[in-house]
Amino acid sequence: MRRTKIRWFKLMSDMMKMSVEASAVIGLRAAKIAKGDAAAKAEAHRMAAEKVDAAIRTNMDIATSLMTGRAAPGPNQIVGAYRKRVRGNLRRLSKKR
């Protein structure tokens, strides 16, 4: 199996951006869940389901790469996938309703 090249500066930059975006998502979700209405319950369920789904997808990608012999997803690809989901949540939660 060949190694995946790690682009360190991009990895650190993406991780820093994701941490800021994740903090915003946490705040927006906390505010939404604090309302305690039906939308709050749906958001709590969505949050839990997303975390499980993200972990399963990442593990499946790694397992598939081991079985097929292709390069395993490197840190850049894994952080990129998680960051994409975090940004999606930030856009969704930031919408004015």
C-alpha positions in Angstrom: 0.0 0.0 0.0 1.4 3.4 -0.9 1.6 6.2 1.5 -0.5 9.3 1.3 1.5 12.5 1.1 0.7 14.8 4.0 0.6 18.6 3.3 1.3 19.9 6.7 0.6 23.6 6.3 -2.8 22.9 4.6 -3.6 20.3 7.3 -2.8 22.8 10.2 -4.7 25.6 8.4 -7.8 23.4 7.8 -7.7 22.1 11.4 -7.6 25.7 12.7 -10.4 26.8 10.5 -12.5 23.8 11.4 -12.0 24.5 15.1 -13.3 28.0 14.7 -16.2 26.8 12.6 -16.9 23.9 15.1 -17.0 26.4 18.0 -19.6 28.4 16.1 -21.7 25.3 15.4 -21.5 24.3 19.0 -22.8 27.7 20.1 -25.6 27.7 17.5 -26.6 24.2 18.4 -26.6 24.9 22.1 -28.8 28.0 21.6 -31.2 25.9 19.4 -31.3 23.0 21.8 -31.8 25.3 24.8 -35.2 26.3 23.3 -36.5 22.8 24.2 -39.0 22.7 21.4 -39.6 20.1 18.7 -36.8 21.6 16.5 -34.4 21.3 19.5 -35.2 17.6 19.8 -34.7 17.1 16.1 -31.4 19.0 16.2 -30.1 16.8 19.1 -31.0 13.7 17.2 -29.4 15.0 14.0 -26.2 15.9 15.9 -25.9 12.4 17.3 -26.6 10.7 14.0 -24.1 12.9 12.2 -21.3 12.0 14.6 -22.0 8.3 14.2 -22.2 8.6 10.4 -18.9 10.5 10.2 -17.1 8.0 12.3 -18.5 5.1 10.3 -17.7 6.7 6.9 -14.1 7.4 7.9 -13.6 3.8 9.2 -15.2 2.4 6.1 -12.8 4.4 3.9 -9.8 3.1 5.8 -11.1 -0.5 5.8 -11.8 -0.3 2.0 -8.3 1.0 1.3 -6.8 -1.8 3.3 -8.8 -4.4 1.4 -8.2 -3.0 -2.0 -4.6 -2.0 -1.6 -5.1 1.7 -2.6 -3.7 4.5 -0.5 -5.6 5.0 2.8 -7.1 8.4 3.3 -4.5 10.7 4.9 -5.1 13.3 7.5 -5.7 16.0 4.9 -8.6 14.0 3.4 -10.1 13.0 6.7 -10.0 16.6 8.1 -11.3 17.8 4.7 -14.3 15.5 4.9 -15.1 16.5 8.5 -14.6 20.2 7.8 -17.1 19.9 4.8 -19.7 18.6 7.2 -19.0 21.3 9.8 -19.3 24.1 7.2 -22.6 22.6 6.1 -23.9 22.7 9.6 -22.7 26.2 10.1 -24.5 27.4 7.0 -27.6 25.5 7.9 -27.7 26.8 11.5 -26.8 30.4 10.5 -29.7 30.8 8.2 -32.2 33.4 9.2 -35.7 31.9 9.6 
